Amino acid sequence: MAEDKFDRGSALTIFKNDRQEDFIALVISLLIALLVYLFV
């Protein structure tokens, strides 16, 4: 079982690695939260 790799469950991504994808998702979510805070 040591040779089994982690399965992400989806290959639909535009980023080369998970860390960059997670960082961009965090930035987008913070931007959306800021816009909701300002306009609501």
Contacts in CASP RR format, 6 or more apart in sequence:
PFRMAT RR
TARGET T0000
AUTHOR 0000-0000-0000
METHOD contacts of the structure
MODEL  1
MAEDKFDRGSALTIFKNDRQEDFIALVISLLIALLVYLFV
8 18 0 8 1.000
13 21 0 8 1.000
15 21 0 8 1.000
15 24 0 8 1.000
END
